[in-house]
Amino acid sequence: MTTADQSELLISERVAGGILPKVLTTFDMVAIFVAIVLFITNSAVMQGAGPASFGWWIIGFVVFLIPCAIATGQLGVMFPGEGSIYLWTHKAFGAFWGFFAGFCAWWPGVLVMVATGTAAIGFINYAFPSTASWSVQEQGAVIVGMIILSAVLAVLRFRVTQTVVNVVFVLYGLAILAMFAAGIVFLARGHHAVVNPWDFSAYKPSAGLGINFTNWTFFGLVVLALLGVEVPLNMGVEIRQTRSVTRYLLWGSAVVIIAYLLANWAVMVTVPAKSAANPPAVAQAVGVAFGSVPGKITAIVLALFFLFITVVYNYSFARLIFVSGLDQRLPAMMSHVNRNKVPDVAVWVQTIIAGAFALIAYVLVPSLVGGGASSAVSSETRIYDILQAAVTVIWCISIVVLFIDVLIILRRYRSQFEQRRIAHPAVFWACSIVGGIAAFIGIVSTLSGSWNAALITNDTGVLKIGSVAIDYGTWFWWVGGITLISLAVGSVLYVLGRRTSPPTRGLHRAGRAVIPRPDGS
């Protein structure tokens, strides 16, 4: 119906491209996509579903990953600006909801930086067994150090940082191929698979671990494993060619699908059930087939990759703070860039926040709990699981918004859609309905099923919605409570940010970039 013109554009749409250099190629975008989405440790965690884990993966790919990629691709080619869902939701719903959706996409990224450190330590412990004696507090100090190091790397010249990320991405791919090769070699030597991956009877809803609503927590885990499709487009103005938008989504999605299935199969075939649920099991699979040294080398590569995942999270999510500063949703200092033309203040702000959460989860709470090392570990595990579950819920909320965005934008900006459409409108309706429902189910299943029932119960009662049973208890209230508090914080930040960012008068500077008046002058 309408076409975007200068009067409609956000300040960030008009000036971000002049502040940040265009450096990202299709290969860079694929590497960023894989770093954000492919947490290979999820292949080990999903072993709890038995052979039916493949069914859950396939369902997740079809109803969540692919719809997300299609919707993101269309929005990305229409509005390839900085900030992805922040920008798109502004186009669909206006300033507040744009900021709110951006917050729902940003906040999980900060919390996940703590999770990447935890995964890296698991691989370090496997490669160097002596480090397994580290206390929870010592682990926390290492994680904080990793988060700070990620910030140091994230504020370097972007092309330098991304080149290093690309090298580690290639090593990551080789490590995953080594896992698959390990499964083949293990079977070729005459061993029987620890768990038969071809037991299709395990998929039946009547099976103990079948695909049904009783076990739908596994679907929530799959959704968590596939979140982040839109994140590379937080750096939309830094992409060299528009065609990279659809190409990274195609190739990145293919890599993620293949990698998760190969790693899941390898762990299922080689690793004993008692160890399979531990994240380092993906490295252990290589050790079982090829020996201790190759297994430890794989673990070192994976630890290195999880360090650089933290770097990628840091620089990609910082762009959401950066554009919010440009658009006066947050204080203008958030839009500062350093001499490398990188949003350094945004990087350090979220580094401080992530570091504070790591200190609370790994140092403060375990120190206050008492009861010895086992109690400290239990407390850390509870905090970690609850925070990651809240991440899933909050991030899924932003994805539901994304699917609504695409439908509204296609109608509101019809001429632009016709010029740049990548599929028939019916495809986006189908993707939005299927993907939105999948994201909603991901929210409900995450709230319903405790990830560690031995430590955090969820058995106070059951809410019946037709044939669907939603459990609630300690887990439900903690995860739901943190989610609601986080959403409230996002709303308050918008109000405070607007009050602390005076209206633009004349020209002011973000780093070395001059920002024009809202009227375009």
N, C-alpha and C positions, 0 to 999 in steps of 0.2 A: 504493500500500500504506500509506503514511504521509502525514501532513500536518505541515508545518513548524510547530513551536510555539516559545514563547519560550526553552525550554531548549536548542533546537537552533540558535538564531540567533547569528550572529557579533556581536561588539560593534558592528562597522560597520553591520550591518543595523539594529540598534536605535537607534543614535545619529546616524548620518550625516545622516539626514533632518532632524534638529534642528539640525545645524551648518551645512549648506549650503542656500541658498535655492532654491526651485522657480522657475526663470526660463525654462526652455527650452520653446519651442513646436514644433509640427511643422515649421514653416519653418526654425527654428533647427537642428533635427536634420538636416533635408535638407542645409542649408548645411555642417554639420559633416561629414556623410557624404561629400559631394562633395569637400570639402577633403582628407579623409583618403584617399579611394579614387581620385579622378580626377586623376592626374598626366597632363595632356594631352600632355606630352612623350613619353609612351610611344607615342602615335600616330605620331610621327616615327620612333622607334626600330624599331617594327614594320614599317617600310617595307622592311627587309631581307628580309622574307618574300615580297615581291612581292604580286601579287593574292591569293595564298593567305593573306595576313594576315587578310583578312575571315573566312576559314574558321577560323583559329586563334581569333579573337575570339569567333565564334559558339559554338565548342566550349567556350571558357572561360566564357562567359555561362551556357550550359546546364548544364555539369557542375560548375561551381565557384561563380560568383556567386549564382545562384538558389538552389542548395542551402544556401549559407551564410546567405542572407537568410531562408529558411524556418526553419532551425534556430535562428538568432538570434532571430527573431520569437517563437517558442514559448518559449524560455528567458527572453526579455525580459519577456513578459507574465506568466509564472509567478513570476519573481524579478527585479523591476525595481529591484534595489538598486544601490549604487555598486560599480564594479569589474568588471562583466560576467563575462568568462571566469574571473577570479580567484574570484568568488563561485560561479559555476555549477560549477566543478571541485571546489571545496570541498564543495558539496552532493553531488557524485557520488563523490568519492574521499577527502575529508578534507583536513586542514590542509596537509600537505607538498605534495601534488599541486596543491592550489589555488594555493599560493604559486608553485610551479614553473611552472604554466601561465600564471599572471599575469606571471611574469618573462619567459617566452618571448614574451608579447604586448607587454610593456613595452620590453624591450631593443631590438627593431627600431625602435620609435618614436623612441628617442634617436638612433640612428644615422641614421635618415631625416632628422632635422633638419639634418644636414650636407648631405644630398642636395638638400634644398629650397634651400639657399643656393647650391649649385653651379648649379642650374637658373636661379635668379634672375640670377646673374652672366652666364649665357649670353644671357639676354634683354637685360640691360643692355648687353652688348657689341654686340648687334645694333642696339639703339636708339641707342647712342652709340659709334660705331666707335673713337673714340680710346681708350676703356677696354680695347680688345682688347690693348693693349700692356702691361697690368698683368702683373706677374710672378706666378708661382704663389703666392709668399709674400704678395703684396699681395692677391690673391684670398682667400687664407686669412684675412687680417685682416678683410676685408669680411664674410666668412661668420661669423666669430666675433662681429663687431659685430651682424649680423642675429640671431644666436642670443640675444645679450644683450638686444637690443631686443625680441625676442619674449617674453622673460621679463618685461620691464618692462610690456608690454601685457597679458600673461597674468595678472598679479597685481592688475590694476585690478578695479573692480566688474564682475562677470561680465556683467551686462546691457549695460554700456557696450561692453565688448570684443566681445561677440557681435553687437551692432548694427553695429559697424564691419565685422566679418567678413561679415555679411549683405549689406552694401552692395557690398563687393568681390566677393562671390559673384555678385551680379547682373551686375556688370561682366565677370566671367569668362564668364558665359553669353553675353553680347553678343559677346565676343571670339571664342568658339567659333562662334557663328552667322555672324560675319564671315568666318571661315575657310571655312565651307560656301558662303556667298554668293560668295566669291572663286573657288571651283571652278566654280560655275555661270557666273559672268561670264567666266571664262577660256575655257570651252568655247563660250559664246554668241558670243564674238568670233571664232570660227572656228579657234581653236587646237586641236590634237590633244592628247589626254591624254598626259602624259609617260610614264605607265605605264597600260595599259588595265585599269581596275578590274573590267571585266566578262569578263576572260579566265578563264573557269571551267576551262579545260583545265589551268591552272596548279595546280589543287587536286589533280590526280591524284597518287597516291603515287609513280608512275614519273617525274614531272616533277622537274627539278632542285631546285626549291624547293617541291615538293609536300608534302602533309600525310602525313608518315611519321615513323618513329622516328629517322631520320637527322637530321631537322630539328626534333626535339622541344624543342630549346632555346627555340624561339619560344613553345611552350606554357608553359615556365617563365617567360618574360617576361610573358605574359598573366596568369599567376597572380600574379606580383609586382604587376602593374597593378591587380589586383582585390582585393588584401588590404586588410583594415581594416573589413569590414562591421560587425563587433561593437563597434568602438571608441567610437562615440557613446554606447553604453550603459555605458561607464566612468562616465558621469555620470547613472546611472539615477535616483537620488533627486532630481535637479535638474530632471526633466521634469514639466511641469505636469499633463499628462493621460496616462494609460496608453495610450490609443488612438494617441498619437503614435509609440509603438514600432513598430507594424505599418505605420503610414502613412509614416514616414520610410524604412523599408525598401523599400516599394513605389515611392514617388516617387523616392527616391534612386537605387535600382537602375535605374529607367527613364531618369533623367538620365544616369547613367554609361554605359549601353549606347548611347544615342543620341549622346552627345558623342564617345565613342571612335570610333564608326563614321563620323560626319560629319567629324571631324578627320582620320582616316586617309584617307578618300576625298579630301578637299581637298588634302592633301599629295601623295598619289599622282598626282593629276591635274595639279598645278601646279608642283611643285618638281623640278628635275633630280635624277637619281639620286645624283650625287656629293654633294649637299647634304642629301638627304632623311633620312639617318640622324642628323643633328645636331638636338638638341632645339629650337633656335630655328627650325627649318623650319616649325613651325606658325604662326609670325609671318611668316615669309618667304612663305608661301602667300598671305597678305593683300597683301603688298608686290608680288608678281608680278602680281596682278590689278588692284589699285587704286592702286598707286604707293608710293613710298618712305615718305611721311609716314603714311598709314594703317597701313602695315606696322610702322613704329616705334611708333606709338600703341598698336597691339595688343601689341607687345613690352613696352611700359611697363606696360600693364594686367596682362600675365602675370607680369612681375617683381614687381609689387605683390601679386598674388595669391599667389605663392610665398612672399613674406614672411609673409603672413597664414596660409598653410598651416603655416608654422613656429610661429606663435602657437597655432594649433589643436592641432597635435601636442603643443606644450608643455603647454597646460592640460588636454588630454584624457588624456594618458598620466600626468600628475602624479597623477591620481586613483588610479592603481594603487598608487603609493607611499603616498599618503594613507591608503587603507584598510588597507594592510599595517601602517602605523604604529598605526592604531586597534586593529587586531586583534593587536598585539604580535608580528607577524612581523618587523617592523623596529623600530628604536628609536622611542619614543613621540614624539620631536620631529618625526618625519616627518608626524605628524597635525596639526601646528600650522596654524592659519588666521589670516590677518591681519584687520584691521578691516573689510576688504571681504568677509569670509567666503569667502576663496579660499585653498586650500592652498599658501601661499607658500614654505614650506621645501621641499616636494616639487618645486615648479617650479624653484627655484634649484639644488637638488641635481642634477637632470637637465640643467639648463643648463650647469653646470660640467662635467659628464661629456661632453656633446655638444661644448662648446667645446674641451675637451682633445683629443678625437678630431680636430676640425678643425685644431687647431694641429699635431698630429702628422702628419696627412695632407698638409697644405698648406704648413707652415712648416718643421717639424723635419726630416722625411725628405728633402724636396727640397733643403734646405740642406746636408744631410750627403752626398747622393749625388754632387754635383759633375757635371762634364761639360756644363755650360751649361744654357740654358733648355729645350732639347728633352728633355734627360734628366730635368729636374725635372718637366716636364709628364708624361712617361712614368711616372715614379714615382708622381705624384699620381693618374694614371689607373688604374694597377694597384691602388693602395690603395682608390680609390673603387669600382671594379668588384668587387673581392673583398669589401669590406664590404657592398655592396648585395646581392651574391649570398648572403652569409651571412645577411643580413636576411631574404631570401626563404625560406631553409631553416628558420631558427629560427621565423619567423612561421607558416610552414606546419605546423610541428610543433604549435603551439598550436591551429591550425585542426583538425588531426586529433583532438586532444583534445576540441575543441568538439563534433565530430560524435559522439564516444563519449559525452560528457556528456549530450547530449540523449536518447540511448537509455536510459541508466541512470536519469536523472531522471524520465523518463516512467513507468518501472516503480516507482521508489522513492516518488514523490509522485503516485500515480495519481489520488487524489481531486482534488488541485489541478489536475492536467492536465485532468481531465474538466470541471472548472468553467471553465477558461480556454483550452481547446484551440482552435487556429486551423485544424487540419486533421486528417484521419484518421491514426491511428498508422502506417499503411502508408506514408504520405507521408514521415514522418520516417525510417523505415527506408530507404526508397529514397534520400532525400537524404543520409543518413549514409554509405551504402555508396558511392554515386556521388561525393559530395563528398570523402569520405575518400580514396578511390582517386585522385581528381584532385589532391588536396593532396599525396599521396605521390608521384605522378608528377611534380608540380611540384618536389618535393625532389630526386628522382633526376635529372630533366632539367637542373636547375640545377647539380648536382654534375658532370654528365657533359659539358656543353657550355660551353667558355670563351666569355665575352662579348666577348673581344678576343684572338683567337688569335694575332694578330701580336705582342702584348705578353706574354701569359700562355699558354703552351702547355698542352695536355692530351692529349698523344700518347704517353705512356709505354707504355700497354697498353690492352687492352679486356677488360672482364668480360662474359661472355655469360650471359644469363638467358633461356633459350629462344631466341626470335628477336630479343630485345632486346639491343642492344649498348651497354654503359655504358663510355665512355672514362674513363681516369684518367691523371693526370699532375700537373704543378705546380698547375694550377687546382684540381683535385680535392682535393689535399692541403691547400692553403691554405684553401679555403672550408670543407672538412670539419673541418680542425683548429680554425679559429676558432669554428665551430659547437660542437664538443665542449668547447672551453675555456669558451665562454659558458655552456653548460649546466652545466658544473662550477661556475662562478662562482655561478650561480643557486642551486645546492644549498648551497654554502658560505655564501652570504648568509642563507639560511634558518636555518642552524645558529647563525651569529653573531648574527643578529637576535633569535632566541629567547633567547640568553644575555644579550644587552645590554638586553632588555626584561623587567624583573622582573615577577612575577605582580601583577595588579591587586589592590591592597589599599585598601579604602575607595574614595575618589573621587580622580581626578586630572584634569587639564585638558589639552585639546587646543585651543590658542588660547583662546577664551572659552567653549568647550563643555565641559560636565561629562560624563565618561564613567562609566557605572554599573559596578558589579561584574559579573563574568560570570554570576552567578546571576540577574541582571535587577533587582536592588535598587538 
